Amino acid sequence: MFKTVFKISKMDCPSEENLIKMKLYDIEGVKQLEFDLKERVLVVFHTNNEKTIEKAIGELNLNESKLSTEETDIVFNETQTNQSKLLWIVLIINFAFFVIEMSTGFFSKSMGLIADSLDMLADSFVYGLSLLAVGGTILKKKRIAKYAGYFQLTLAIIGVIEVVRRFLGLEALPVFSTMIIVSIFALIANGICFYLLLKSKSEEAHMRASMIFTSNDIVINLGVIVAGILVKWLNSGLPDLIIGIIVFVLVIQGAFRILKLSN
């Protein structure tokens, strides 16, 4: 057994963690992965040559560098844990609020809510692909990643086009009260996800890392709430369009990361 340590500069949330997991678990000989998102460090326990692992990580373009490789006597217990159950709970919460925010965003004419709904959908894809990586075949996993990535990318591009159209045209103001109320509920939902992940941090590094991912969602929810307040205060739809375009860009970046898995 060998232990190889990588420094991965662009690995700062569980989205990148899941991409790396799905990429490396395709490689025979990889036994265990340990992530430290705060320090952006990945530890790989493997029985094969580390060059294969280094090449696979390099294909994700996350600005990686190998720090060390050494032999180790560690032995892993490969029995399953309750991680999948927690992932299912978080996935269902995120997908439910995708539906809620998409529908209320459409009727309230809020691009901020629509964009946040797609961010929730992107989260659902990440957790769903993580679950598929456990139980599905490599071919199935990559095919689902391809479809999910293109679907997410298409929706985000349509959203950006709609933001530009609304910016150039004369649209009615979004319903600020709906923006604020729905975002508060989404904030509570993400707070529940954060609490569930926080409870498991002493058990699994992956769940501890997932807190960072959920905390990003909390920041976006707060951004939409602030945008709703500014819509009312300034009597302008511009704050809603600004938060919408910011979140759409984040969703597009996530889509490209998912698409890398289908290569």
Summary of the structure (lengths in Angstrom):
residues: 263
radius of gyration: 19.8
end to end distance: 28.3
largest distance: 67.3
contacts: 904
relative contact order: 0.15
helix: 69%
strand: 11%
